[in-house]
Amino acid sequence: MEANRSLLKGLAWGMAFSFPLWIAVIGWLNLLGWIH
């Protein structure tokens, strides 16, 4: 049970860190789309 909880916490942290990264990537792609 403890390992499962730590795994869930790790997943939550991963999502929290990757979310801004995805926003940056999508925004960058949109910017490239506007330029071309």
C-alpha positions, 0 to 999 in steps of 0.5 A: 500500500505504501509503495502504491501511495508513493507511486501515485505521488510520483505520478502527480509530481510528474504531471504537475511538472510536465503540464507547463512543459506541454503548454510551452510546446503547444504555444511554441508550435502555434507561434511557428504556425502563425509565423509560416 
